Amino acid sequence: MKTTIKLFTALLIASLLFTSCGNANKGKKQGALSSNAAEKVYIAPGEHDEFYAFVSGGFSGQLAVYGLPSGRLFKVIPVFSVDAEKAYGFNEETKPMLNTSHGFVPWDDSHHPDISQTNGVLDGRYVFINGNNTPRIAKIDLTTFETTEIIEIPNTAGNHSSSYVTENTEYVVAGTRFAIPVPQRDMPISEYKGNFKGALSFIKVDPKDGGMDLEFQILMPGFNYDKAHPGRGDSKDWFFFTTYNTEEANTLLEVNASQNDKDFITAINWKKVADYVKKGGGKKMPANYAHNVYDDHTHAATSTMKKEVLVIDPSEVPGAIYFLPTPKSPHGCDVSPSGEYIVGSGKLSADLTVHSYTKMIKAIEDKAFDGDAYGIPILNFEAIHAGSVKQAGLGPLHTEFDGEGNAYTTFFISSEVVKWKLGTWEVVDRKPTFYSPGHLMIPGGNSRKPFGKYALVMNKITKDRYLPTGPEVTQSAQLYDITGEKMELLLDFPTVGEPHYAAGIPADLIKSKSKKFFRLEDNKHPYVAKSEEDTKVIRKGKEVHIYMTMIRSHFSPDNIEGVKVGDKVYFHVTNLEQDYDVPHGISMIGAQTSELLIMPGQTETFVWEPKQPGVWPFYCTDFCSALHQEMQGYVRVSPRSSKIKLSWSLDDE
Amino acid sequence: MKGRNILTLVLLALLVSCGGESKKTPSNSTKTVKKAAVKKAPTKKKSAKKVTENKELIDLDNKGLGPIKSVTLGALDQTMADSGQKLFKTKCSSCHRTNRKFIGPNPTGILKRRSPEWVMNMIMNPAEMVKKDPIARQLLIKFNGSPMANQNLTKDETRAVLEYFRTLK
């Protein structure tokens, strides 16, 4: 029996080896004299990765930070979902970040990170990312790697063709996937056609402080606006959006929105529209959307409800908006680094369709139109078509560029990444992915200057690629070396949530700017205690405010008496450390919230509502020093009727 | 707050009467640490000899390790000392009290025990100091492994704190 098992195991291993050998040989043949894959992704202990990759979490609502080529996870930045680990959405300071016109929304679906640009080149100041479900755009500051601003997008649903920046980060753009009644109203769903609208939003970004402001919305016909990318170079004043469901179906879209041979890419001269707005164009309509801003000095966020939005009907700005016919239900909309080629990935087409910007401009001049849709000219397909990549694969989704004249497209159905040449449209190489890739990312690969060393492909399905973990298995990213003629698969690594898209940047462009701690002098939190002498406990009716400090390894005060059942106790805790990587945490038994994880120089607040008399301990949750286990304190809670006075102390002082 | 001040005074009186030493009975583990420390204390350097003595450590020659190579102390600069006192309050007083041993040592009279360079290097470069400087290493053990925090004071700020220390009697 044993022998049989052994034999079986041996055979199994042999067959596995054989299979993997086969793959490796293929890789070697294609990669010529390339060294082995493990060496290429190995980052020795203490060494740094060459690139940051910001990978969206999809239904996790967050943004994960990885290093490339190692695939090591450094941080999950909470953006649209609460995060108990970092108290995001749990402490008093960050709750306003998740405020919306629907109230506090603790979750979203984060999709498309995009790094800010200057002159079409990554500048590493911010990452923008869209919340798909309750439409929002967030900004992450790359000095703190924290979400510092979130703006809700009105008149929008399924905020999917977002959040892409123009060449100088003049605007971050957000487009609606679902057409809806604008303004929202009670009407029969079946009357969708001709009555719903698709809003494309242009959010102005302040060049100095990055502050976001929804400047205008273009109310397009009620199609689905799926993906977007800005032009660059000559086409930098334009923005392109893939546009499907031109059938305007409101039910069984998988059939009913797949009828037309060609849908569109919408081309918008945003500069022209912005100029129209500057001259007072457009009209204001009532709206209700939240604008949430986090301040690094008060260490707290504020939420403001905005009540108006400027909307523009396409007919008001003639010559600014055109439809480019594109087969068939196009998904990805990607623009080559030169700005000349606009690639439409028709999900249901066998070919990839590429339009030429130069030809588009000529067609507009020549009025080479094939009619219009809701008054917007449809350009003649032949007049704008640059070429097609024939029979490239099944289910093309997204394309990025290496800056060497090559494009790389993912194919969802045939599970592969295909390298092809711009201009000749010939396929140069194809490699399998495991499995069903969505987006891919080359650092800077959607900018004027790609850093074409690696391509990161994000897969939707992993099936047998990792140890099984029950019915739900990890999603993954795969790293390819793209420096050679042929691509080489280097690494598989699991990801947090579902990775939709990613943005990559050379680490050298941001790591020196990374903040190490917050200066106490700059702390403007209203409840800060900047030294132990400033600590106190104040009662305001049933509210008790504790001004507390923490340093290795004690809280001040750490003995508090005079709290009563039914009080609402606010712990305002300041970390007095002024050194790198010395956070402290705090948690209170029974508090119906999360711990606080407080960075050096920062103040955070949590609320505790004691329900029983007793002596209740709190402690530091982040192992901070050799005396971390000593970092604790007690709060005495007395019955409501008690006459015990409020008092507080540290070491009886 | 008044109550606290009175408490402080009472406590101070108590502390003085018991020699300002920690009033906690040392636990077994603390004893073990101390024993081990005595064994491990380096014996090569001249200054190390003094270190092994368990009484007050005095070494005015050791300048410590870090950016400060030489400090000249002139007449007391009261303005500088005042700004040093303010800095001490926010950045240092959580661990150092001027009336007693607390989390770390009492800085009162520090310049009778250490060179001004050593003091400044200990403030500016504590991580290296507790690793390599024999006195700093000994102090880390004496203070239960509680590390001297780097509060990222600039050279000028550190100098001001030193000036403040000169006023402590």
Contacts between the chains, C-beta under 8 A, distances in Angstrom:
chain1	res1	chain2	res2	distance
A	517	B	152	7.3
A	520	B	90	5.9
A	520	B	91	7.4
A	530	B	90	5.0
A	531	B	89	4.9
A	531	B	90	4.7
A	531	B	93	5.6
A	531	B	94	7.0
A	532	B	93	6.0
A	532	B	94	5.1
A	533	B	89	6.2
A	533	B	93	6.8
A	536	B	1	7.8
A	549	B	94	6.4
A	551	B	94	4.2
A	551	B	95	6.4
A	551	B	149	6.6
A	552	B	95	7.8
A	552	B	103	8.0
A	552	B	146	6.5
A	552	B	147	6.4
A	552	B	149	5.9
A	553	B	103	8.0
A	553	B	146	6.5
A	554	B	94	7.7
A	554	B	103	7.0
A	556	B	94	6.7
A	576	B	90	7.6
A	576	B	91	7.7
A	576	B	94	5.3
A	577	B	149	5.9
A	577	B	151	7.5
A	578	B	91	6.3
A	578	B	149	7.5
A	578	B	150	7.3
A	578	B	151	4.1
A	578	B	152	4.6
A	578	B	153	7.9
A	579	B	149	6.0
A	579	B	150	4.3
A	579	B	151	6.8
A	579	B	152	6.1
A	582	B	149	7.2
A	625	B	145	7.6
A	625	B	146	6.7
A	625	B	147	6.0
A	626	B	144	7.5
A	626	B	145	3.8
A	626	B	146	7.1
A	626	B	147	7.5
A	627	B	144	6.3
A	627	B	145	6.6
A	627	B	146	5.5
A	647	B	3	7.3
A	649	B	4	7.3
A	649	B	7	7.5
A	651	B	102	7.8
A	652	B	7	6.4
A	652	B	11	6.2
A	653	B	4	6.4
A	653	B	7	6.2
A	653	B	8	5.5
A	653	B	11	6.4
